[in-house]
Amino acid sequence: MDPLRTTGRMTLDEWGALDEDVPGELVDGVLVEEEMPGFGHEACVSWLLRVLGAWLAGRGFVFGSEAKFGVGERRGRKPDVSVYLPGRPLPGVRDGVTRRPPSIAVEVLSPRPRDQRRDRVDKLAEYARFGVDGYWILDPELRTLEVLERNGEGRYVHVLGASAGAHEVPGCAGLVLDLDALWAELDRLPASEDEGGVL
């Protein structure tokens, strides 16, 4: 019997076993709508995946937005990008949901206020409790990057805030994020289909 249909609630394992085409994150056992990303959002995610993958070069793992994390007993989140650095316990290849926190979770903000609140308030607290060492917030509308690190008290503190230029990321030796290159990538997309845009 389908627990979602009978009670409206599910466990983390039931959430992890859902078909990949069933969207949503788990909040207090309830499947909730997740943000509906546009192409600007996806351009940022794919850029980060390329840059982080090249930097890791087989020394760790970077995952996209469908990776499921059990951040609490009845809470599950899907960061836009998650990174496992060397020495971090890894999820299994067949796991539908993992309870092993990544080293870094990245959220790319969407323009809707409720999505921004979820990323800036709810997920900030959840990822800190879960044990994610670094939380990055990328805002393509404001064109800003915030990098937060979890301190000894289990709270995030800002270690980098930037809107332009190339920056070495604290705690990630050798990783340089060139924000000008990212914004130039976004600028290659037209504002809408009506404005054309051909490669």
Secondary structure, DSSP 8 states (H G I E B T S, - for coil): --HHHHHS---HHHHHTS-TT---EEETTEEE------HHHHHHHHHHHHHHHHHHTTSSEEE-TT--EEEETTEEE--SEEEE-TTS----TT-SSB-S--SEEEEE--SSHHHHHIIIIIHHHHHHHHT-SEEEEEETTTTEEEEEEE-TTS-EEEEEEESSSEEE-TTSTT-EEEHHHHHHHHHTS-SSGGG----
